[in-house]
Amino acid sequence: MAGLQQGGAVPQSITVHEQSRVLEVGFSDGAVFRIPFELMRVYSPSAEVQGHGPGQEVLQTGKREVALLALDPVGNYAVQPRFTDGHDSGIFSWDYLYFLGSRQEQLWADYERRLAEAGVDRDAPMAGKSGHACGH
């Protein structure tokens, strides 16, 4: 499949759990991850969140209650979630979903550290619409 690391695990099942707000992904290597929508939204691979290079990341806040409106396939290599806060520009490859699932503990710790460094609460509303200059 295009867009995957050679020999990387591929999803065998993807289940959206609306009540608990998690995406459950079962991979071909037997790994099963329950990835919270909030984690997906905070670490969206979109330019709106990641910027166009190191140091341009936009710290996301107020995403605890975010849900999925849709999860659209992108070829055979990814999905594109549409979140209830209007964000829909992140394309999550299978490799990236595996990364999010396998590194959840570290990613949450990094997120909490970045919030603390910025002096911002996790539930604070976002300061601007996107904080992203190119409009995507």
N, CA, C and O atoms as CSV, one atom per row, in Angstrom:
chain,resi,resn,atom,element,x,y,z
A,1,MET,N,N,0.836,-1.196,0.000
A,1,MET,CA,C,0.000,0.000,0.000
A,1,MET,C,C,0.872,1.247,0.000
A,1,MET,O,O,1.860,1.312,0.731
A,2,ALA,N,N,0.523,2.213,-0.795
A,2,ALA,CA,C,1.281,3.459,-0.871
A,2,ALA,C,C,1.184,4.245,0.426
A,2,ALA,O,O,0.179,4.178,1.133
A,3,GLY,N,N,2.228,4.983,0.727
A,3,GLY,CA,C,2.211,5.853,1.890
A,3,GLY,C,C,2.523,5.165,3.198
A,3,GLY,O,O,2.398,5.775,4.260
A,4,LEU,N,N,2.927,3.905,3.145
A,4,LEU,CA,C,3.256,3.176,4.368
A,4,LEU,C,C,4.736,2.881,4.409
A,4,LEU,O,O,5.382,2.740,3.371
A,5,GLN,N,N,5.269,2.789,5.614
A,5,GLN,CA,C,6.646,2.339,5.750
A,5,GLN,C,C,6.704,0.894,5.276
A,5,GLN,O,O,5.780,0.113,5.507
A,6,GLN,N,N,7.790,0.552,4.619
A,6,GLN,CA,C,7.960,-0.822,4.141
A,6,GLN,C,C,7.843,-1.792,5.313
A,6,GLN,O,O,8.566,-1.669,6.302
A,7,GLY,N,N,6.938,-2.750,5.198
A,7,GLY,CA,C,6.775,-3.742,6.248
A,7,GLY,C,C,5.999,-3.257,7.455
A,7,GLY,O,O,5.904,-3.970,8.454
A,8,GLY,N,N,5.437,-2.050,7.382
A,8,GLY,CA,C,4.684,-1.500,8.508
A,8,GLY,C,C,3.345,-2.200,8.686
A,8,GLY,O,O,2.793,-2.773,7.747
A,9,ALA,N,N,2.836,-2.140,9.907
A,9,ALA,CA,C,1.530,-2.735,10.193
A,9,ALA,C,C,0.427,-1.927,9.512
A,9,ALA,O,O,0.512,-0.704,9.405
A,10,VAL,N,N,-0.596,-2.623,9.058
A,10,VAL,CA,C,-1.736,-1.964,8.428
A,10,VAL,C,C,-2.993,-2.268,9.241
A,10,VAL,O,O,-3.082,-3.326,9.864
A,11,PRO,N,N,-3.968,-1.352,9.242
A,11,PRO,CA,C,-5.188,-1.573,10.018
A,11,PRO,C,C,-5.989,-2.758,9.501
A,11,PRO,O,O,-6.160,-2.942,8.296
A,12,GLN,N,N,-6.465,-3.543,10.429
A,12,GLN,CA,C,-7.371,-4.648,10.112
A,12,GLN,C,C,-8.794,-4.264,10.494
A,12,GLN,O,O,-9.761,-4.799,9.951
A,13,SER,N,N,-8.911,-3.318,11.447
A,13,SER,CA,C,-10.228,-2.845,11.870
A,13,SER,C,C,-10.105,-1.416,12.383
A,13,SER,O,O,-9.113,-1.044,13.010
A,14,ILE,N,N,-11.128,-0.630,12.102
A,14,ILE,CA,C,-11.210,0.745,12.605
A,14,ILE,C,C,-12.636,0.940,13.105
A,14,ILE,O,O,-13.596,0.775,12.352
A,15,THR,N,N,-12.764,1.293,14.389
A,15,THR,CA,C,-14.075,1.486,14.988
A,15,THR,C,C,-14.120,2.839,15.680
A,15,THR,O,O,-13.259,3.162,16.498
A,16,VAL,N,N,-15.136,3.628,15.342
A,16,VAL,CA,C,-15.357,4.911,16.003
A,16,VAL,C,C,-16.279,4.667,17.194
A,16,VAL,O,O,-17.405,4.198,17.028
A,17,HIS,N,N,-15.803,4.982,18.381
A,17,HIS,CA,C,-16.615,4.871,19.600
A,17,HIS,C,C,-17.055,6.287,19.985
A,17,HIS,O,O,-16.309,7.027,20.625
A,18,GLU,N,N,-18.267,6.647,19.590
A,18,GLU,CA,C,-18.747,8.009,19.796
A,18,GLU,C,C,-18.909,8.354,21.278
A,18,GLU,O,O,-18.526,9.446,21.699
A,19,GLN,N,N,-19.470,7.443,22.073
A,19,GLN,CA,C,-19.721,7.719,23.494
A,19,GLN,C,C,-18.437,8.014,24.252
A,19,GLN,O,O,-18.358,9.001,24.984
A,20,SER,N,N,-17.426,7.158,24.080
A,20,SER,CA,C,-16.168,7.337,24.811
A,20,SER,C,C,-15.183,8.219,24.054
A,20,SER,O,O,-14.090,8.497,24.548
A,21,ARG,N,N,-15.561,8.659,22.862
A,21,ARG,CA,C,-14.743,9.534,22.028
A,21,ARG,C,C,-13.336,8.974,21.795
A,21,ARG,O,O,-12.335,9.642,22.050
A,22,VAL,N,N,-13.288,7.734,21.306
A,22,VAL,CA,C,-12.010,7.134,20.939
A,22,VAL,C,C,-12.134,6.433,19.585
A,22,VAL,O,O,-13.207,5.967,19.201
A,23,LEU,N,N,-11.023,6.375,18.885
A,23,LEU,CA,C,-10.920,5.629,17.644
A,23,LEU,C,C,-10.132,4.367,17.969
A,23,LEU,O,O,-8.975,4.440,18.383
A,24,GLU,N,N,-10.753,3.227,17.782
A,24,GLU,CA,C,-10.080,1.952,18.049
A,24,GLU,C,C,-9.555,1.410,16.729
A,24,GLU,O,O,-10.304,1.230,15.768
A,25,VAL,N,N,-8.251,1.153,16.703
A,25,VAL,CA,C,-7.621,0.661,15.486
A,25,VAL,C,C,-6.865,-0.623,15.806
A,25,VAL,O,O,-5.989,-0.643,16.671
A,26,GLY,N,N,-7.215,-1.696,15.094
A,26,GLY,CA,C,-6.518,-2.974,15.221
A,26,GLY,C,C,-5.599,-3.155,14.025
A,26,GLY,O,O,-6.035,-3.041,12.880
A,27,PHE,N,N,-4.330,-3.437,14.287
A,27,PHE,CA,C,-3.335,-3.544,13.227
A,27,PHE,C,C,-2.955,-4.998,12.935
A,27,PHE,O,O,-3.206,-5.897,13.737
A,28,SER,N,N,-2.349,-5.198,11.774
A,28,SER,CA,C,-1.975,-6.527,11.299
A,28,SER,C,C,-0.933,-7.211,12.175
A,28,SER,O,O,-0.783,-8.431,12.100
A,29,ASP,N,N,-0.207,-6.460,13.006
A,29,ASP,CA,C,0.780,-7.074,13.887
A,29,ASP,C,C,0.174,-7.475,15.235
A,29,ASP,O,O,0.885,-7.911,16.140
A,30,GLY,N,N,-1.162,-7.318,15.358
A,30,GLY,CA,C,-1.850,-7.699,16.585
A,30,GLY,C,C,-2.066,-6.547,17.557
A,30,GLY,O,O,-2.823,-6.686,18.518
A,31,ALA,N,N,-1.424,-5.429,17.328
A,31,ALA,CA,C,-1.600,-4.269,18.211
A,31,ALA,C,C,-3.005,-3.690,18.031
A,31,ALA,O,O,-3.514,-3.602,16.914
A,32,VAL,N,N,-3.619,-3.300,19.144
A,32,VAL,CA,C,-4.921,-2.635,19.120
A,32,VAL,C,C,-4.788,-1.393,19.978
A,32,VAL,O,O,-4.388,-1.473,21.140
A,33,PHE,N,N,-5.120,-0.247,19.410
A,33,PHE,CA,C,-5.010,1.019,20.126
A,33,PHE,C,C,-6.366,1.699,20.211
A,33,PHE,O,O,-7.159,1.651,19.271
A,34,ARG,N,N,-6.618,2.326,21.337
A,34,ARG,CA,C,-7.799,3.170,21.538
A,34,ARG,C,C,-7.287,4.603,21.657
A,34,ARG,O,O,-6.798,5.016,22.708
A,35,ILE,N,N,-7.408,5.349,20.568
A,35,ILE,CA,C,-6.837,6.688,20.480
A,35,ILE,C,C,-7.940,7.713,20.729
A,35,ILE,O,O,-8.891,7.799,19.951
A,36,PRO,N,N,-7.822,8.493,21.808
A,36,PRO,CA,C,-8.843,9.517,22.080
A,36,PRO,C,C,-8.914,10.554,20.958
A,36,PRO,O,O,-7.894,10.950,20.395
A,37,PHE,N,N,-10.134,10.983,20.646
A,37,PHE,CA,C,-10.308,12.019,19.623
A,37,PHE,C,C,-9.505,13.261,19.988
A,37,PHE,O,O,-8.919,13.899,19.114
A,38,GLU,N,N,-9.473,13.607,21.275
A,38,GLU,CA,C,-8.733,14.792,21.704
A,38,GLU,C,C,-7.260,14.673,21.325
A,38,GLU,O,O,-6.667,15.638,20.844
A,39,LEU,N,N,-6.663,13.499,21.535
A,39,LEU,CA,C,-5.253,13.308,21.188
A,39,LEU,C,C,-5.061,13.455,19.682
A,39,LEU,O,O,-4.101,14.080,19.232
A,40,MET,N,N,-5.976,12.879,18.908
A,40,MET,CA,C,-5.896,13.015,17.454
A,40,MET,C,C,-5.972,14.479,17.042
A,40,MET,O,O,-5.223,14.930,16.176
A,41,ARG,N,N,-6.875,15.207,17.664
A,41,ARG,CA,C,-7.077,16.619,17.295
A,41,ARG,C,C,-5.876,17.474,17.685
A,41,ARG,O,O,-5.443,18.334,16.919
A,42,VAL,N,N,-5.339,17.232,18.888
A,42,VAL,CA,C,-4.205,18.008,19.390
A,42,VAL,C,C,-2.941,17.735,18.569
A,42,VAL,O,O,-2.112,18.625,18.380
A,43,TYR,N,N,-2.803,16.500,18.085
A,43,TYR,CA,C,-1.630,16.114,17.295
A,43,TYR,C,C,-1.969,15.912,15.821
A,43,TYR,O,O,-1.306,15.130,15.138
A,44,SER,N,N,-2.980,16.598,15.327
A,44,SER,CA,C,-3.331,16.489,13.914
A,44,SER,C,C,-2.103,16.787,13.054
A,44,SER,O,O,-1.362,17.730,13.332
A,45,PRO,N,N,-1.886,15.980,12.007
A,45,PRO,CA,C,-0.727,16.213,11.143
A,45,PRO,C,C,-0.918,17.379,10.169
A,45,PRO,O,O,-0.076,17.583,9.295
A,46,SER,N,N,-1.983,18.134,10.298
A,46,SER,CA,C,-2.260,19.242,9.380
A,46,SER,C,C,-1.297,20.409,9.592
A,46,SER,O,O,-0.725,20.570,10.670
A,47,ALA,N,N,-1.129,21.212,8.555
A,47,ALA,CA,C,-0.304,22.419,8.662
A,47,ALA,C,C,-0.909,23.398,9.665
A,47,ALA,O,O,-0.183,24.161,10.303
A,48,GLU,N,N,-2.231,23.381,9.808
A,48,GLU,CA,C,-2.912,24.262,10.765
A,48,GLU,C,C,-2.417,24.007,12.192
A,48,GLU,O,O,-2.344,24.937,12.994
A,49,VAL,N,N,-2.081,22.769,12.509
A,49,VAL,CA,C,-1.612,22.401,13.841
A,49,VAL,C,C,-0.091,22.324,13.888
A,49,VAL,O,O,0.530,22.839,14.818
A,50,GLN,N,N,0.514,21.678,12.883
A,50,GLN,CA,C,1.964,21.433,12.890
A,50,GLN,C,C,2.785,22.594,12.345
A,50,GLN,O,O,3.991,22.659,12.582
A,51,GLY,N,N,2.145,23.518,11.613
A,51,GLY,CA,C,2.901,24.575,10.960
A,51,GLY,C,C,3.616,24.013,9.740
A,51,GLY,O,O,3.345,22.895,9.302
A,52,HIS,N,N,4.533,24.810,9.201
A,52,HIS,CA,C,5.268,24.382,8.004
A,52,HIS,C,C,6.711,24.028,8.311
A,52,HIS,O,O,7.517,23.845,7.399
A,53,GLY,N,N,7.042,23.930,9.596
A,53,GLY,CA,C,8.403,23.566,9.971
A,53,GLY,C,C,8.555,23.590,11.477
A,53,GLY,O,O,7.652,24.027,12.191
A,54,PRO,N,N,9.692,23.123,11.963
A,54,PRO,CA,C,9.939,23.080,13.409
A,54,PRO,C,C,9.766,24.456,14.056
A,54,PRO,O,O,10.209,25.473,13.523
A,55,GLY,N,N,9.122,24.455,15.199
A,55,GLY,CA,C,8.906,25.698,15.931
A,55,GLY,C,C,7.661,26.458,15.508
A,55,GLY,O,O,7.342,27.487,16.103
A,56,GLN,N,N,6.951,25.978,14.496
A,56,GLN,CA,C,5.748,26.667,14.021
A,56,GLN,C,C,4.463,25.992,14.495
A,56,GLN,O,O,3.371,26.370,14.069
A,57,GLU,N,N,4.588,24.991,15.378
A,57,GLU,CA,C,3.418,24.276,15.869
A,57,GLU,C,C,2.479,25.230,16.597
A,57,GLU,O,O,2.925,26.165,17.262
A,58,VAL,N,N,1.182,24.989,16.470
A,58,VAL,CA,C,0.164,25.796,17.145
A,58,VAL,C,C,-0.421,24.953,18.277
A,58,VAL,O,O,-1.068,23.937,18.025
A,59,LEU,N,N,-0.194,25.370,19.518
A,59,LEU,CA,C,-0.688,24.642,20.679
A,59,LEU,C,C,-2.214,24.648,20.677
A,59,LEU,O,O,-2.842,25.706,20.645
A,60,GLN,N,N,-2.794,23.467,20.711
A,60,GLN,CA,C,-4.245,23.315,20.653
A,60,GLN,C,C,-4.816,23.237,22.072
A,60,GLN,O,O,-4.285,22.526,22.924
A,61,THR,N,N,-5.884,23.964,22.311
A,61,THR,CA,C,-6.569,23.914,23.606
A,61,THR,C,C,-8.069,23.803,23.373
A,61,THR,O,O,-8.562,24.043,22.271
A,62,GLY,N,N,-8.784,23.434,24.431
A,62,GLY,CA,C,-10.238,23.360,24.342
A,62,GLY,C,C,-10.748,22.214,23.491
A,62,GLY,O,O,-11.824,22.310,22.900
A,63,LYS,N,N,-9.982,21.124,23.422
A,63,LYS,CA,C,-10.358,20.005,22.538
A,63,LYS,C,C,-10.829,18.772,23.301
A,63,LYS,O,O,-11.051,17.727,22.688
A,64,ARG,N,N,-10.988,18.863,24.621
A,64,ARG,CA,C,-11.364,17.706,25.430
A,64,ARG,C,C,-12.679,17.072,24.961
A,64,ARG,O,O,-12.806,15.848,24.962
A,65,GLU,N,N,-13.647,17.885,24.565
A,65,GLU,CA,C,-14.977,17.384,24.185
A,65,GLU,C,C,-15.146,17.195,22.683
A,65,GLU,O,O,-16.250,16.905,22.221
A,66,VAL,N,N,-14.067,17.354,21.909
A,66,VAL,CA,C,-14.187,17.239,20.460
A,66,VAL,C,C,-14.632,15.817,20.086
A,66,VAL,O,O,-14.244,14.836,20.719
A,67,ALA,N,N,-15.448,15.747,19.049
A,67,ALA,CA,C,-15.937,14.458,18.557
A,67,ALA,C,C,-15.709,14.398,17.050
A,67,ALA,O,O,-15.313,15.383,16.426
A,68,LEU,N,N,-15.965,13.235,16.486
A,68,LEU,CA,C,-15.844,13.055,15.041
A,68,LEU,C,C,-17.201,13.182,14.379
A,68,LEU,O,O,-18.182,12.591,14.831
A,69,LEU,N,N,-17.255,13.954,13.309
A,69,LEU,CA,C,-18.452,14.024,12.473
A,69,LEU,C,C,-18.386,12.955,11.393
A,69,LEU,O,O,-19.404,12.389,10.997
A,70,ALA,N,N,-17.157,12.686,10.919
A,70,ALA,CA,C,-16.952,11.696,9.864
A,70,ALA,C,C,-15.498,11.254,9.867
A,70,ALA,O,O,-14.620,11.943,10.388
A,71,LEU,N,N,-15.267,10.099,9.279
A,71,LEU,CA,C,-13.921,9.564,9.109
A,71,LEU,C,C,-13.846,9.050,7.676
A,71,LEU,O,O,-14.314,7.954,7.369
A,72,ASP,N,N,-13.254,9.856,6.812
A,72,ASP,CA,C,-13.246,9.547,5.385
A,72,ASP,C,C,-11.961,8.835,4.976
A,72,ASP,O,O,-10.880,9.231,5.410
A,73,PRO,N,N,-12.055,7.790,4.149
A,73,PRO,CA,C,-10.847,7.120,3.660
A,73,PRO,C,C,-10.096,8.023,2.692
A,73,PRO,O,O,-10.698,8.806,1.956
A,74,VAL,N,N,-8.768,7.902,2.703
A,74,VAL,CA,C,-7.909,8.596,1.746
A,74,VAL,C,C,-7.075,7.509,1.077
A,74,VAL,O,O,-6.103,7.010,1.644
A,75,GLY,N,N,-7.470,7.161,-0.120
A,75,GLY,CA,C,-6.790,6.067,-0.821
A,75,GLY,C,C,-6.781,4.812,0.034
A,75,GLY,O,O,-7.752,4.513,0.728
A,76,ASN,N,N,-5.676,4.080,-0.022
A,76,ASN,CA,C,-5.498,2.875,0.780
A,76,ASN,C,C,-4.485,3.080,1.894
A,76,ASN,O,O,-3.969,2.112,2.452
A,77,TYR,N,N,-4.197,4.343,2.222
A,77,TYR,CA,C,-3.105,4.591,3.150
A,77,TYR,C,C,-3.457,5.474,4.340
A,77,TYR,O,O,-2.617,5.660,5.220
A,78,ALA,N,N,-4.673,6.028,4.401
A,78,ALA,CA,C,-4.959,6.999,5.453
A,78,ALA,C,C,-6.457,7.219,5.626
A,78,ALA,O,O,-7.276,6.726,4.850
A,79,VAL,N,N,-6.789,7.980,6.673
A,79,VAL,CA,C,-8.138,8.475,6.894
A,79,VAL,C,C,-8.065,9.967,7.193
A,79,VAL,O,O,-7.055,10.473,7.682
A,80,GLN,N,N,-9.148,10.650,6.890
A,80,GLN,CA,C,-9.241,12.083,7.145
A,80,GLN,C,C,-10.458,12.331,8.034
A,80,GLN,O,O,-11.595,12.280,7.565
A,81,PRO,N,N,-10.214,12.601,9.328
A,81,PRO,CA,C,-11.341,12.867,10.221
A,81,PRO,C,C,-11.881,14.278,10.046
A,81,PRO,O,O,-11.147,15.212,9.726
A,82,ARG,N,N,-13.180,14.405,10.265
A,82,ARG,CA,C,-13.813,15.729,10.349
A,82,ARG,C,C,-14.300,15.858,11.782
A,82,ARG,O,O,-15.165,15.106,12.230
A,83,PHE,N,N,-13.728,16.828,12.496
A,83,PHE,CA,C,-14.022,17.025,13.910
A,83,PHE,C,C,-15.137,18.046,14.113
A,83,PHE,O,O,-15.398,18.878,13.243
A,84,THR,N,N,-15.791,17.974,15.268
A,84,THR,CA,C,-16.915,18.861,15.566
A,84,THR,C,C,-16.497,20.315,15.730
A,84,THR,O,O,-17.356,21.196,15.716
A,85,ASP,N,N,-15.201,20.594,15.885
A,85,ASP,CA,C,-14.764,21.993,15.992
A,85,ASP,C,C,-14.459,22.597,14.620
A,85,ASP,O,O,-13.958,23.717,14.522
A,86,GLY,N,N,-14.768,21.836,13.556
A,86,GLY,CA,C,-14.571,22.342,12.202
A,86,GLY,C,C,-13.253,21.929,11.571
A,86,GLY,O,O,-13.060,22.133,10.373
A,87,HIS,N,N,-12.347,21.356,12.341
A,87,HIS,CA,C,-11.049,20.947,11.789
A,87,HIS,C,C,-11.232,19.714,10.913
A,87,HIS,O,O,-11.820,18.718,11.336
A,88,ASP,N,N,-10.716,19.795,9.675
A,88,ASP,CA,C,-10.870,18.662,8.763
A,88,ASP,C,C,-9.720,18.537,7.778
A,88,ASP,O,O,-9.857,17.875,6.749
A,89,SER,N,N,-8.579,19.169,8.080
A,89,SER,CA,C,-7.484,19.171,7.109
A,89,SER,C,C,-6.360,18.190,7.432
A,89,SER,O,O,-5.371,18.138,6.701
A,90,GLY,N,N,-6.485,17.412,8.508
A,90,GLY,CA,C,-5.440,16.447,8.845
A,90,GLY,C,C,-5.666,15.109,8.168
A,90,GLY,O,O,-6.760,14.550,8.236
A,91,ILE,N,N,-4.633,14.595,7.515
A,91,ILE,CA,C,-4.690,13.268,6.915
A,91,ILE,C,C,-3.817,12.344,7.758
A,91,ILE,O,O,-2.603,12.526,7.851
A,92,PHE,N,N,-4.460,11.351,8.369
A,92,PHE,CA,C,-3.805,10.444,9.304
A,92,PHE,C,C,-3.442,9.142,8.588
A,92,PHE,O,O,-4.306,8.294,8.363
A,93,SER,N,N,-2.162,8.982,8.230
A,93,SER,CA,C,-1.705,7.749,7.589
A,93,SER,C,C,-1.762,6.617,8.601
A,93,SER,O,O,-1.860,6.849,9.806
A,94,TRP,N,N,-1.700,5.389,8.096
A,94,TRP,CA,C,-1.688,4.245,9.011
A,94,TRP,C,C,-0.485,4.333,9.941
A,94,TRP,O,O,-0.605,4.047,11.133
A,95,ASP,N,N,0.670,4.724,9.415
A,95,ASP,CA,C,1.866,4.859,10.246
A,95,ASP,C,C,1.659,5.889,11.354
A,95,ASP,O,O,2.095,5.690,12.487
A,96,TYR,N,N,0.988,6.995,11.015
A,96,TYR,CA,C,0.785,8.049,12.010
A,96,TYR,C,C,-0.205,7.588,13.087
A,96,TYR,O,O,-0.015,7.881,14.268
A,97,LEU,N,N,-1.247,6.877,12.691
A,97,LEU,CA,C,-2.180,6.339,13.687
A,97,LEU,C,C,-1.470,5.352,14.612
A,97,LEU,O,O,-1.727,5.336,15.816
A,98,TYR,N,N,-0.588,4.538,14.062
A,98,TYR,CA,C,0.172,3.585,14.875
A,98,TYR,C,C,1.063,4.353,15.853
A,98,TYR,O,O,1.157,4.000,17.028
A,99,PHE,N,N,1.712,5.401,15.357
A,99,PHE,CA,C,2.548,6.256,16.203
A,99,PHE,C,C,1.721,6.847,17.349
A,99,PHE,O,O,2.128,6.776,18.508
A,100,LEU,N,N,0.567,7.427,17.029
A,100,LEU,CA,C,-0.275,8.021,18.075
A,100,LEU,C,C,-0.691,6.969,19.103
A,100,LEU,O,O,-0.644,7.217,20.308
A,101,GLY,N,N,-1.095,5.807,18.624
A,101,GLY,CA,C,-1.548,4.757,19.522
A,101,GLY,C,C,-0.446,4.212,20.404
A,101,GLY,O,O,-0.648,4.001,21.600
A,102,SER,N,N,0.719,3.984,19.822
A,102,SER,CA,C,1.811,3.359,20.566
A,102,SER,C,C,2.543,4.327,21.480
A,102,SER,O,O,3.251,3.894,22.389
A,103,ARG,N,N,2.388,5.627,21.260
A,103,ARG,CA,C,3.108,6.624,22.043
A,103,ARG,C,C,2.195,7.510,22.880
A,103,ARG,O,O,2.599,8.598,23.289
A,104,GLN,N,N,0.964,7.058,23.142
A,104,GLN,CA,C,-0.017,7.903,23.822
A,104,GLN,C,C,0.498,8.505,25.125
A,104,GLN,O,O,0.349,9.705,25.356
A,105,GLU,N,N,1.097,7.685,25.968
A,105,GLU,CA,C,1.546,8.163,27.275
A,105,GLU,C,C,2.554,9.303,27.127
A,105,GLU,O,O,2.439,10.334,27.791
A,106,GLN,N,N,3.536,9.110,26.256
A,106,GLN,CA,C,4.548,10.144,26.027
A,106,GLN,C,C,3.936,11.392,25.402
A,106,GLN,O,O,4.277,12.512,25.782
A,107,LEU,N,N,3.028,11.200,24.439
A,107,LEU,CA,C,2.406,12.348,23.771
A,107,LEU,C,C,1.563,13.171,24.741
A,107,LEU,O,O,1.588,14.401,24.694
A,108,TRP,N,N,0.808,12.495,25.629
A,108,TRP,CA,C,0.029,13.230,26.631
A,108,TRP,C,C,0.956,14.022,27.542
A,108,TRP,O,O,0.681,15.183,27.844
A,109,ALA,N,N,2.058,13.405,27.986
A,109,ALA,CA,C,3.020,14.086,28.862
A,109,ALA,C,C,3.621,15.305,28.159
A,109,ALA,O,O,3.760,16.366,28.767
A,110,ASP,N,N,3.978,15.154,26.876
A,110,ASP,CA,C,4.531,16.278,26.111
A,110,ASP,C,C,3.502,17.399,25.974
A,110,ASP,O,O,3.839,18.577,26.088
A,111,TYR,N,N,2.260,17.027,25.732
A,111,TYR,CA,C,1.183,18.011,25.593
A,111,TYR,C,C,0.992,18.780,26.898
A,111,TYR,O,O,0.896,20.007,26.892
A,112,GLU,N,N,0.937,18.056,28.013
A,112,GLU,CA,C,0.772,18.714,29.311
A,112,GLU,C,C,1.955,19.627,29.631
A,112,GLU,O,O,1.768,20.697,30.209
A,113,ARG,N,N,3.167,19.218,29.263
A,113,ARG,CA,C,4.349,20.051,29.466
A,113,ARG,C,C,4.255,21.323,28.627
A,113,ARG,O,O,4.554,22.412,29.118
A,114,ARG,N,N,3.845,21.195,27.376
A,114,ARG,CA,C,3.726,22.377,26.505
A,114,ARG,C,C,2.654,23.329,27.021
A,114,ARG,O,O,2.827,24.546,26.962
A,115,LEU,N,N,1.541,22.784,27.529
A,115,LEU,CA,C,0.501,23.634,28.120
A,115,LEU,C,C,1.058,24.403,29.316
A,115,LEU,O,O,0.846,25.609,29.448
A,116,ALA,N,N,1.772,23.688,30.183
A,116,ALA,CA,C,2.338,24.316,31.380
A,116,ALA,C,C,3.339,25.402,31.004
A,116,ALA,O,O,3.332,26.484,31.591
A,117,GLU,N,N,4.198,25.121,30.030
A,117,GLU,CA,C,5.187,26.107,29.586
A,117,GLU,C,C,4.519,27.353,29.020
A,117,GLU,O,O,5.026,28.464,29.172
A,118,ALA,N,N,3.374,27.160,28.367
A,118,ALA,CA,C,2.647,28.293,27.779
A,118,ALA,C,C,1.751,28.980,28.801
A,118,ALA,O,O,1.197,30.045,28.531
A,119,GLY,N,N,1.609,28.363,29.992
A,119,GLY,CA,C,0.733,28.929,31.018
A,119,GLY,C,C,-0.728,28.904,30.605
A,119,GLY,O,O,-1.494,29.809,30.939
A,120,VAL,N,N,-1.113,27.854,29.869
A,120,VAL,CA,C,-2.460,27.745,29.331
A,120,VAL,C,C,-3.121,26.487,29.884
A,120,VAL,O,O,-2.467,25.458,30.054
A,121,ASP,N,N,-4.406,26.574,30.161
A,121,ASP,CA,C,-5.182,25.425,30.614
A,121,ASP,C,C,-5.625,24.593,29.419
A,121,ASP,O,O,-5.909,25.139,28.353
A,122,ARG,N,N,-5.684,23.288,29.589
A,122,ARG,CA,C,-6.095,22.357,28.538
A,122,ARG,C,C,-7.474,22.699,27.981
A,122,ARG,O,O,-7.730,22.498,26.794
A,123,ASP,N,N,-8.363,23.214,28.830
A,123,ASP,CA,C,-9.729,23.505,28.406
A,123,ASP,C,C,-9.949,24.954,27.979
A,123,ASP,O,O,-11.077,25.349,27.686
A,124,ALA,N,N,-8.882,25.744,27.944
A,124,ALA,CA,C,-9.017,27.138,27.511
A,124,ALA,C,C,-9.424,27.182,26.044
A,124,ALA,O,O,-8.980,26.347,25.255
A,125,PRO,N,N,-10.262,28.146,25.670
A,125,PRO,CA,C,-10.614,28.264,24.247
A,125,PRO,C,C,-9.382,28.668,23.439
A,125,PRO,O,O,-8.472,29.312,23.960
A,126,MET,N,N,-9.363,28.289,22.181
A,126,MET,CA,C,-8.266,28.689,21.296
A,126,MET,C,C,-8.274,30.201,21.159
A,126,MET,O,O,-9.335,30.820,21.092
A,127,ALA,N,N,-7.080,30.796,21.117
A,127,ALA,CA,C,-6.943,32.257,21.052
A,127,ALA,C,C,-7.500,32.832,19.752
A,127,ALA,O,O,-8.256,33.803,19.774
A,128,GLY,N,N,-7.128,32.236,18.624
A,128,GLY,CA,C,-7.614,32.714,17.332
A,128,GLY,C,C,-8.271,31.561,16.609
A,128,GLY,O,O,-8.333,30.452,17.139
A,129,LYS,N,N,-8.768,31.807,15.394
A,129,LYS,CA,C,-9.414,30.722,14.653
A,129,LYS,C,C,-8.446,29.565,14.443
A,129,LYS,O,O,-8.748,28.425,14.795
A,130,SER,N,N,-7.269,29.865,13.863
A,130,SER,CA,C,-6.312,28.776,13.644
A,130,SER,C,C,-4.896,29.201,13.960
A,130,SER,O,O,-4.045,28.356,14.240
A,131,GLY,N,N,-4.627,30.489,13.920
A,131,GLY,CA,C,-3.271,30.938,14.133
A,131,GLY,C,C,-2.356,30.562,12.977
A,131,GLY,O,O,-1.133,30.577,13.114
A,132,HIS,N,N,-2.946,30.227,11.848
A,132,HIS,CA,C,-2.169,29.739,10.731
A,132,HIS,C,C,-2.270,30.704,9.559
A,132,HIS,O,O,-3.367,31.012,9.092
A,133,ALA,N,N,-1.142,31.173,9.094
A,133,ALA,CA,C,-1.104,32.241,8.098
A,133,ALA,C,C,-1.568,31.836,6.709
A,133,ALA,O,O,-2.116,32.669,5.987
A,134,CYS,N,N,-1.368,30.593,6.310
A,134,CYS,CA,C,-1.681,30.251,4.913
A,134,CYS,C,C,-3.173,29.967,4.704
A,134,CYS,O,O,-3.603,29.749,3.571
A,135,GLY,N,N,-3.965,29.968,5.779
A,135,GLY,CA,C,-5.411,29.841,5.627
A,135,GLY,C,C,-5.932,28.423,5.460
A,135,GLY,O,O,-7.115,28.234,5.176
A,136,HIS,N,N,-5.077,27.427,5.630
A,136,HIS,CA,C,-5.542,26.029,5.503
A,136,HIS,C,C,-5.859,25.455,6.856
A,136,HIS,O,O,-6.262,24.296,6.956
